[in-house]
Amino acid sequence: MNQTPLSKRQRGRPSLKKPVMAREALLRSALTVFSQKGFDAASVREIAAGGGVDSALIRHHFGSKLELWQAVVDFLADKSQRRRDQLVATVTDKHLETRELLTLFIESFLEGSAEVPEMGMFISHEATSDGERIAYIVERLIRPLYNELLPIVKAGIAEGVLAAQNPKLFFFMLVHAVAMPLAFPGLLNLFGGAKVGSPTFNRQLKEAVKGTFLTPA
């Protein structure tokens, strides 16, 4: 995927916000708009308006809509990596059993997904077809998670903590079971109960996922 060097980007008008604040506001607005409409239908003006800045600042900070989209993926990937690093630091030298490791992963992944509920739909917009954008998502966001979890999944299957199954399919079923309920509040909230994203809902989702995927202790 071609990217324009930062040094060659045309600079837009200066921001009324501090540069870091303006960039963060654009990233968060872009995540929302891309997750709702997908890349092609997303409007640069709508993204800028959502961030409370002039649309010229997208070129100033990122260069193009595509580079802004890539920056959103990088933003999500960095958040995911920091959470995994924290998890690794927590479990290092504790000699945890496979069941404990899987439980901690499920809890950590759910907490991270609850912080960024738009992520599931952001990925879904690109996942229905091949292309450079889904390839970028896979390499930056999904494959690092897959590579770290797969050995634990295989150990869980071997030890009977997980039912015998295809490890790759288990990974994607688990990820969708966590991320997609958080991405559809408009649907799930119609059926009553705790509101999607509330602490009660997140706790219930966590228990449902563990109860579904882990065999009884």
C-alpha positions as a Markdown table, in Angstrom:
| # | Residue | x | y | z |
|---|---|---|---|---|
| 1 | Met | 0.0 | 0.0 | 0.0 |
| 2 | Asn | 1.6 | 3.3 | -1.1 |
| 3 | Gln | 2.0 | 6.0 | 1.4 |
| 4 | Thr | 3.0 | 9.6 | 0.9 |
| 5 | Pro | 6.1 | 10.6 | 2.9 |
| 6 | Leu | 5.3 | 13.0 | 5.6 |
| 7 | Ser | 7.9 | 15.5 | 4.3 |
| 8 | Lys | 6.1 | 15.7 | 0.9 |
| 9 | Arg | 2.6 | 16.2 | 2.2 |
| 10 | Gln | 0.9 | 19.5 | 1.6 |
| 11 | Arg | 0.2 | 21.4 | 4.7 |
| 12 | Gly | -3.3 | 22.7 | 5.5 |
| 13 | Arg | -4.3 | 25.6 | 7.6 |
| 14 | Pro | -3.1 | 25.6 | 11.2 |
| 15 | Ser | -5.5 | 24.2 | 13.8 |
| 16 | Leu | -7.2 | 26.1 | 16.5 |
| 17 | Lys | -6.6 | 23.1 | 18.7 |
| 18 | Lys | -3.2 | 22.0 | 19.8 |
| 19 | Pro | -1.7 | 19.7 | 17.2 |
| 20 | Val | -1.8 | 16.6 | 19.3 |
| 21 | Met | -5.4 | 17.3 | 20.4 |
| 22 | Ala | -6.4 | 17.9 | 16.8 |
| 23 | Arg | -4.8 | 14.7 | 15.6 |
| 24 | Glu | -6.4 | 12.7 | 18.3 |
| 25 | Ala | -9.8 | 14.2 | 17.6 |
| 26 | Leu | -9.5 | 13.4 | 13.9 |
| 27 | Leu | -8.5 | 9.8 | 14.7 |
| 28 | Arg | -11.5 | 9.2 | 17.0 |
| 29 | Ser | -13.9 | 10.9 | 14.6 |
| 30 | Ala | -12.5 | 8.9 | 11.7 |
| 31 | Leu | -12.9 | 5.6 | 13.6 |
| 32 | Thr | -16.6 | 6.4 | 14.3 |
| 33 | Val | -17.3 | 7.4 | 10.7 |
| 34 | Phe | -15.4 | 4.6 | 9.0 |
| 35 | Ser | -17.0 | 2.1 | 11.4 |
| 36 | Gln | -20.5 | 3.4 | 10.5 |
| 37 | Lys | -20.1 | 3.9 | 6.7 |
| 38 | Gly | -17.0 | 2.1 | 5.5 |
| 39 | Phe | -14.0 | 3.7 | 3.7 |
| 40 | Asp | -15.7 | 4.5 | 0.4 |
| 41 | Ala | -18.8 | 6.2 | 1.8 |
| 42 | Ala | -16.9 | 8.1 | 4.6 |
| 43 | Ser | -16.7 | 11.8 | 4.0 |
| 44 | Val | -13.6 | 13.8 | 4.9 |
| 45 | Arg | -15.8 | 16.8 | 5.8 |
| 46 | Glu | -17.9 | 14.6 | 8.1 |
| 47 | Ile | -14.8 | 13.3 | 9.8 |
| 48 | Ala | -13.4 | 16.8 | 10.3 |
| 49 | Ala | -16.7 | 18.0 | 11.6 |
| 50 | Gly | -16.9 | 15.2 | 14.1 |
| 51 | Gly | -13.4 | 16.1 | 15.3 |
| 52 | Gly | -14.3 | 19.8 | 15.6 |
| 53 | Val | -11.6 | 20.9 | 13.2 |
| 54 | Asp | -11.3 | 22.2 | 9.6 |
| 55 | Ser | -11.2 | 19.5 | 6.9 |
| 56 | Ala | -7.9 | 20.9 | 5.7 |
| 57 | Leu | -6.3 | 19.5 | 8.8 |
| 58 | Ile | -6.8 | 15.9 | 7.5 |
| 59 | Arg | -4.2 | 16.7 | 4.8 |
| 60 | His | -2.1 | 18.7 | 7.3 |
| 61 | His | -1.9 | 15.8 | 9.8 |
| 62 | Phe | -2.3 | 12.7 | 7.6 |
| 63 | Gly | -2.0 | 13.6 | 3.9 |
| 64 | Ser | -5.1 | 11.8 | 2.5 |
| 65 | Lys | -8.2 | 9.9 | 3.5 |
| 66 | Leu | -6.4 | 6.6 | 2.9 |
| 67 | Glu | -3.5 | 7.7 | 5.1 |
| 68 | Leu | -6.0 | 8.8 | 7.8 |
| 69 | Trp | -7.6 | 5.3 | 7.5 |
| 70 | Gln | -4.2 | 3.7 | 7.9 |
| 71 | Ala | -3.6 | 5.9 | 11.0 |
| 72 | Val | -6.8 | 4.6 | 12.5 |
| 73 | Val | -5.6 | 1.0 | 12.1 |
| 74 | Asp | -2.3 | 1.9 | 13.6 |
| 75 | Phe | -4.1 | 3.6 | 16.5 |
| 76 | Leu | -6.1 | 0.5 | 17.2 |
| 77 | Ala | -3.1 | -1.8 | 16.8 |
| 78 | Asp | -1.0 | 0.3 | 19.2 |
| 79 | Lys | -3.8 | 0.1 | 21.8 |
| 80 | Ser | -4.1 | -3.6 | 21.3 |
| 81 | Gln | -0.4 | -4.1 | 21.6 |
| 82 | Arg | -0.2 | -2.1 | 24.8 |
| 83 | Arg | -2.9 | -4.2 | 26.4 |
| 84 | Arg | -1.2 | -7.4 | 25.4 |
| 85 | Asp | 2.1 | -6.1 | 26.8 |
| 86 | Gln | 0.3 | -5.4 | 30.1 |
| 87 | Leu | -1.1 | -8.9 | 30.1 |
| 88 | Val | 2.3 | -10.4 | 29.4 |
| 89 | Ala | 3.8 | -8.4 | 32.3 |
| 90 | Thr | 1.0 | -9.5 | 34.6 |
| 91 | Val | 1.4 | -13.3 | 33.9 |
| 92 | Thr | 5.2 | -13.4 | 33.5 |
| 93 | Asp | 6.8 | -15.8 | 36.0 |
| 94 | Lys | 3.5 | -16.8 | 37.5 |
| 95 | His | 3.4 | -20.2 | 35.9 |
| 96 | Leu | -0.3 | -20.0 | 35.2 |
| 97 | Glu | -2.3 | -23.0 | 34.0 |
| 98 | Thr | -3.7 | -22.9 | 30.5 |
| 99 | Arg | -7.3 | -22.3 | 31.8 |
| 100 | Glu | -6.1 | -19.3 | 33.7 |
| 101 | Leu | -4.2 | -17.9 | 30.7 |
| 102 | Leu | -7.3 | -18.3 | 28.5 |
| 103 | Thr | -9.5 | -16.7 | 31.1 |
| 104 | Leu | -7.1 | -13.7 | 31.4 |
| 105 | Phe | -7.0 | -13.3 | 27.7 |
| 106 | Ile | -10.8 | -13.3 | 27.3 |
| 107 | Glu | -11.1 | -10.8 | 30.1 |
| 108 | Ser | -8.4 | -8.5 | 28.7 |
| 109 | Phe | -9.7 | -8.7 | 25.1 |
| 110 | Leu | -13.2 | -7.9 | 26.3 |
| 111 | Glu | -12.1 | -4.9 | 28.3 |
| 112 | Gly | -10.1 | -3.6 | 25.3 |
| 113 | Ser | -13.1 | -4.2 | 23.0 |
| 114 | Ala | -15.4 | -2.4 | 25.4 |
| 115 | Glu | -13.1 | 0.6 | 25.3 |
| 116 | Val | -13.3 | 0.8 | 21.5 |
| 117 | Pro | -16.7 | -0.8 | 20.5 |
| 118 | Glu | -16.5 | 0.6 | 17.0 |
| 119 | Met | -13.6 | -1.7 | 16.2 |
| 120 | Gly | -15.8 | -4.7 | 15.2 |
| 121 | Met | -17.7 | -2.8 | 12.6 |
| 122 | Phe | -14.6 | -1.0 | 11.4 |
| 123 | Ile | -13.0 | -4.3 | 10.5 |
| 124 | Ser | -16.3 | -5.8 | 9.2 |
| 125 | His | -16.5 | -3.2 | 6.5 |
| 126 | Glu | -13.3 | -4.4 | 5.0 |
| 127 | Ala | -13.5 | -8.1 | 5.8 |
| 128 | Thr | -16.0 | -9.0 | 3.1 |
| 129 | Ser | -13.6 | -8.8 | 0.2 |
| 130 | Asp | -9.9 | -9.0 | -0.6 |
| 131 | Gly | -7.8 | -5.9 | -1.0 |
| 132 | Glu | -5.0 | -3.8 | 0.4 |
| 133 | Arg | -7.0 | -2.4 | 3.3 |
| 134 | Ile | -8.0 | -5.7 | 4.8 |
| 135 | Ala | -4.5 | -6.9 | 4.3 |
| 136 | Tyr | -3.3 | -3.9 | 6.2 |
| 137 | Ile | -5.7 | -4.6 | 9.0 |
| 138 | Val | -4.6 | -8.3 | 9.2 |
| 139 | Glu | -0.9 | -7.5 | 9.4 |
| 140 | Arg | -1.2 | -4.6 | 11.8 |
| 141 | Leu | -4.1 | -5.6 | 14.0 |
| 142 | Ile | -5.2 | -9.2 | 13.7 |
| 143 | Arg | -2.2 | -11.4 | 13.0 |
| 144 | Pro | -0.2 | -10.2 | 16.0 |
| 145 | Leu | -3.1 | -11.2 | 18.3 |
| 146 | Tyr | -3.6 | -14.5 | 16.4 |
| 147 | Asn | 0.1 | -15.4 | 16.7 |
| 148 | Glu | 0.1 | -14.8 | 20.4 |
| 149 | Leu | -3.1 | -16.6 | 21.2 |
| 150 | Leu | -2.8 | -19.6 | 18.9 |
| 151 | Pro | -0.3 | -21.5 | 21.1 |
| 152 | Ile | -2.5 | -21.1 | 24.1 |
| 153 | Val | -5.5 | -22.3 | 22.1 |
| 154 | Lys | -3.6 | -25.4 | 21.0 |
| 155 | Ala | -2.6 | -26.1 | 24.5 |
| 156 | Gly | -6.2 | -25.6 | 25.7 |
| 157 | Ile | -7.4 | -28.1 | 23.1 |
| 158 | Ala | -4.7 | -30.6 | 24.0 |
| 159 | Glu | -5.5 | -30.3 | 27.7 |
| 160 | Gly | -9.3 | -30.4 | 27.3 |
| 161 | Val | -9.8 | -26.9 | 28.5 |
| 162 | Leu | -11.3 | -26.2 | 25.1 |
| 163 | Ala | -13.4 | -28.7 | 23.1 |
| 164 | Ala | -11.5 | -30.4 | 20.2 |
| 165 | Gln | -11.8 | -28.1 | 17.2 |
| 166 | Asn | -9.9 | -26.2 | 14.5 |
| 167 | Pro | -7.7 | -23.6 | 16.4 |
| 168 | Lys | -8.0 | -21.0 | 13.6 |
| 169 | Leu | -11.8 | -21.2 | 13.6 |
| 170 | Phe | -11.8 | -21.0 | 17.4 |
| 171 | Phe | -9.8 | -17.8 | 17.3 |
| 172 | Phe | -12.2 | -16.1 | 15.0 |
| 173 | Met | -15.3 | -17.3 | 16.7 |
| 174 | Leu | -13.9 | -16.1 | 20.0 |
| 175 | Val | -13.0 | -12.7 | 18.7 |
| 176 | His | -16.4 | -12.2 | 17.1 |
| 177 | Ala | -18.2 | -13.4 | 20.2 |
| 178 | Val | -16.5 | -10.7 | 22.2 |
| 179 | Ala | -16.4 | -7.8 | 19.7 |
| 180 | Met | -19.7 | -8.0 | 17.8 |
| 181 | Pro | -22.2 | -7.8 | 20.6 |
| 182 | Leu | -20.5 | -4.5 | 21.6 |
| 183 | Ala | -20.7 | -3.2 | 18.1 |
| 184 | Phe | -24.5 | -3.6 | 17.8 |
| 185 | Pro | -26.1 | -1.7 | 20.7 |
| 186 | Gly | -29.0 | -0.6 | 18.6 |
| 187 | Leu | -30.0 | -4.2 | 18.0 |
| 188 | Leu | -29.2 | -5.8 | 21.4 |
| 189 | Asn | -30.8 | -3.0 | 23.4 |
| 190 | Leu | -34.1 | -3.7 | 21.8 |
| 191 | Phe | -34.3 | -7.0 | 23.7 |
| 192 | Gly | -34.1 | -5.5 | 27.2 |
| 193 | Gly | -31.6 | -6.2 | 30.0 |
| 194 | Ala | -28.4 | -4.3 | 30.7 |
| 195 | Lys | -27.5 | -1.7 | 28.1 |
| 196 | Val | -24.7 | -2.6 | 25.8 |
| 197 | Gly | -21.4 | -1.2 | 27.1 |
| 198 | Ser | -22.6 | -0.8 | 30.7 |
| 199 | Pro | -20.5 | -2.5 | 33.4 |
| 200 | Thr | -23.3 | -5.0 | 34.0 |
| 201 | Phe | -23.5 | -5.9 | 30.3 |
| 202 | Asn | -19.7 | -6.2 | 30.1 |
| 203 | Arg | -19.7 | -8.5 | 33.1 |
| 204 | Gln | -22.5 | -10.6 | 31.6 |
| 205 | Leu | -20.8 | -10.8 | 28.3 |
| 206 | Lys | -17.5 | -11.9 | 29.9 |
| 207 | Glu | -19.3 | -14.7 | 31.8 |
| 208 | Ala | -21.2 | -15.8 | 28.7 |
| 209 | Val | -18.0 | -16.0 | 26.6 |
| 210 | Lys | -16.2 | -18.0 | 29.2 |
| 211 | Gly | -19.1 | -20.3 | 29.8 |
| 212 | Thr | -19.5 | -20.9 | 26.0 |
| 213 | Phe | -15.9 | -21.5 | 25.1 |
| 214 | Leu | -14.2 | -23.0 | 28.2 |
| 215 | Thr | -15.1 | -26.5 | 29.3 |
| 216 | Pro | -16.3 | -26.9 | 32.9 |
| 217 | Ala | -13.4 | -26.9 | 35.4 |
